[in-house]
Amino acid sequence: MLIEYENDSVKDIFTDFDLMKKKIGNEKTKTVKKRLNQLKASSNFSIYLMTGLGKPHPLFENLKGYYGISITGNVRLVVKPDSINLDPEELKKCETVIIKGVMDYHGRKIDWLIS
């Protein structure tokens, strides 16, 4: 699968893992890199969802249309499938995801670590 980025600042951090380590630490960076490699290895978003790696789950409210992928207990990689909608048949055609960033959430409080 192809990876794109929601903005240049996210792209800058996701293409420089030394910079990412400074922002979120070594352990979270290792897991983010692993999740990116898993996404890239999947031919489409539907296949990635079926693997269950990182417990991908749809988000809601102001992040409707995005998916959270677990990095740690409360930290998620937030991605958006580049598809018309989130129907299973459309996700089988989705060969690109857009990275929004990395967030830490506790209940309804969201803290963007990378955005």
Protein Blocks (a to p, Z undefined) as FASTA:
>chain_A
ZZddfbfklmmmmmomklmmmmnojklmmmmmmmmmmmmmpmbfklmmmnopopiacdeh
jlgoiacddfblmlccddddddfblcfklmmmmcbdcdfbdcddehjaccdfbZZ
